[in-house]
Amino acid sequence: MATIIHDLDGYPTRRALDLREFLASPDAIGAWVAERDGQVVGHVALHRHSTPEVLAIASQALIRPVDQLGVVARLLVSPEARREKIGRTLLNAASGQATSRGLWPILDVVTTFEAAVNLYESCGWVRVGQVTFRFHDGGSVEEFVYVGPQEAPSRSPSAFHE
C-alpha cells in the first residue's frame, strides 16, 4: 500500500528504503490500521517526536511544553479506499489517543498535499505555522504545522486495530 501511495501521491516525500520501518517507527506511541476484506487500506501513528522546528511552532502556538504534544504521523489511505471517511476515522483515532494520554495532537503536512490539508482543516485542525525541511542532498520541502481541535474524538470504530 505505501509503495502505491508514494508512486501516486509522492508521500512520503523521500521514499524510505524500508517502508515497513517507516510505518513501524520505534518512537511510535501507537499505530492503527483500517482493514477491508482482510486487507489493510489505511494507517496512522502517534509519535512523541517530530523535528525541533515543528515542535517549537506547535508548543508556542498552544503555550504548552513539547512533552505535552502528541504527533499524528504517517496517515495513509489506499487509493481504492479513499472517500470512505477512513482517513478521517484514523485521524480521529490517533487524536483521541493523544488526548486520552494528556497530549495535545499536532501534525505537519507538505503544503502541496491539498487533499490532506483539506481533510485536516475540515476536521477542525488549525494551521499555526510553516517550516522548510532541507535535505542533505540540497533538496527541500515546505510543510504546514497544525494543532488539533481542543476536543478530539474519543473512540475509534472496531474496524480499526491498534
C-alpha positions as CSV (number, residue, x, y, z in Angstrom):
1,M,0.0,0.0,0.0
2,A,2.7,2.5,1.0
3,T,4.6,2.0,-2.3
4,I,1.5,2.6,-4.3
5,I,0.7,5.8,-2.3
6,H,4.3,7.0,-2.8
7,D,4.1,6.4,-6.5
8,L,0.7,8.1,-6.8
9,D,0.9,10.9,-4.3
10,G,4.6,11.4,-3.6
11,Y,4.1,10.5,0.1
12,P,6.4,10.0,1.9
13,T,8.2,12.8,0.1
14,R,11.5,10.9,0.5
15,R,10.8,7.3,-0.1
16,A,12.1,5.3,2.8
17,L,14.4,2.4,1.9
18,D,12.4,0.2,4.2
19,L,8.7,1.1,4.1
20,R,7.9,-1.3,7.0
21,E,10.4,0.6,9.1
22,F,8.8,3.9,8.1
23,L,5.4,2.7,9.2
24,A,6.5,0.9,12.3
25,S,8.8,3.6,13.7
26,P,10.4,2.7,17.0
27,D,9.4,6.0,18.6
28,A,5.6,5.4,17.9
29,I,3.3,5.5,20.9
30,G,0.8,3.6,18.9
31,A,-0.4,2.9,15.4
32,W,-3.7,2.0,13.9
33,V,-4.8,0.3,10.6
34,A,-8.0,0.2,8.8
35,E,-9.0,-3.1,7.2
36,R,-11.4,-4.0,4.4
37,D,-11.9,-7.7,3.4
38,G,-8.8,-8.7,5.3
39,Q,-6.6,-6.1,3.5
40,V,-5.0,-3.1,5.2
41,V,-6.4,0.0,3.5
42,G,-5.2,2.7,5.9
43,H,-2.6,3.5,8.6
44,V,-1.9,6.2,11.1
45,A,0.6,6.5,14.0
46,L,1.0,8.7,17.1
47,H,4.6,9.7,18.0
48,R,6.2,11.7,20.7
49,H,8.7,13.5,18.4
50,S,8.9,15.5,15.2
51,T,11.5,17.9,14.1
52,P,12.5,20.6,16.6
53,E,11.1,23.3,14.3
54,V,7.6,21.6,14.2
55,L,7.6,21.0,17.9
56,A,8.6,24.6,18.7
57,I,5.9,26.1,16.5
58,A,3.2,23.9,17.9
59,S,4.5,24.4,21.5
60,Q,4.5,28.2,21.1
61,A,1.0,28.3,19.5
62,L,-0.5,26.1,22.2
63,I,1.5,27.6,25.0
64,R,2.4,24.1,26.1
65,P,5.7,22.4,26.6
66,V,6.9,20.0,24.0
67,D,6.4,17.0,26.3
68,Q,2.7,17.6,26.2
69,L,2.4,17.2,22.5
70,G,1.5,14.1,20.5
71,V,2.5,14.0,16.8
72,V,0.0,12.4,14.5
73,A,2.0,10.9,11.7
74,R,2.1,8.6,8.7
75,L,-1.5,8.8,7.7
76,L,-2.0,6.8,4.6
77,V,-5.2,5.6,2.8
78,S,-5.1,3.2,-0.1
79,P,-6.3,4.9,-3.3
80,E,-9.2,2.5,-3.8
81,A,-10.5,3.2,-0.2
82,R,-10.5,7.0,-0.4
83,R,-13.6,9.0,0.0
84,E,-14.9,6.4,2.6
85,K,-14.1,8.5,5.7
86,I,-11.1,6.2,6.5
87,G,-8.6,9.0,6.7
88,R,-10.9,11.0,9.0
89,T,-11.5,8.0,11.2
90,L,-7.8,7.2,11.5
91,L,-7.0,10.8,12.2
92,N,-9.7,10.8,15.0
93,A,-8.3,7.6,16.4
94,A,-4.8,9.0,16.8
95,S,-6.1,12.3,18.0
96,G,-8.3,10.6,20.6
97,Q,-5.4,8.5,21.8
98,A,-3.2,11.6,22.2
99,T,-5.9,13.3,24.2
100,S,-6.5,10.3,26.4
101,R,-2.8,10.4,27.2
102,G,-2.9,14.0,28.2
103,L,-1.2,15.1,25.0
104,W,-2.3,17.7,22.5
105,P,-2.4,16.3,19.0
106,I,-0.3,18.1,16.3
107,L,0.9,17.3,12.8
108,D,2.9,18.6,9.9
109,V,2.0,18.1,6.2
110,V,3.6,19.0,2.9
111,T,2.0,22.3,1.7
112,T,1.2,20.8,-1.8
113,F,-0.8,17.8,-0.4
114,E,-4.1,19.6,-0.9
115,A,-6.3,16.6,-0.1
116,A,-4.6,16.1,3.3
117,V,-4.7,19.8,4.1
118,N,-8.4,19.8,3.2
119,L,-9.0,16.8,5.5
120,Y,-7.2,18.3,8.5
121,E,-9.0,21.7,8.1
122,S,-12.4,20.1,7.7
123,C,-11.7,18.1,10.9
124,G,-11.1,21.4,12.8
125,W,-7.3,21.3,12.8
126,V,-5.7,24.8,12.9
127,R,-2.7,25.8,10.8
128,V,-0.2,27.6,13.1
129,G,2.9,27.9,11.0
130,Q,5.1,26.7,8.2
131,V,8.6,25.1,8.1
132,T,11.1,24.3,5.4
133,F,12.9,21.0,5.7
134,R,16.3,20.9,4.0
135,F,17.8,17.6,3.0
136,H,21.5,16.7,2.9
137,D,21.4,16.5,-0.9
138,G,20.2,20.1,-1.2
139,G,16.5,19.3,-1.7
140,S,13.8,20.9,0.5
141,V,10.1,20.6,1.2
142,E,7.7,23.1,2.7
143,E,5.3,21.9,5.4
144,F,2.4,23.4,7.3
145,V,2.2,22.8,11.1
146,Y,-1.2,22.1,12.5
147,V,-2.6,21.7,16.0
148,G,-5.6,19.5,16.7
149,P,-9.0,20.7,17.8
150,Q,-9.4,21.2,21.5
151,E,-11.8,18.2,21.8
152,A,-10.5,15.2,19.9
153,P,-12.9,12.3,19.3
154,S,-12.6,9.6,21.9
155,R,-13.1,6.2,20.4
156,S,-12.4,4.6,17.0
157,P,-14.6,2.0,15.3
158,S,-13.9,-1.6,15.8
159,A,-12.8,-2.0,12.1
160,F,-9.6,-0.1,13.2
161,H,-7.0,-2.0,15.0
162,E,-4.4,-0.7,17.4
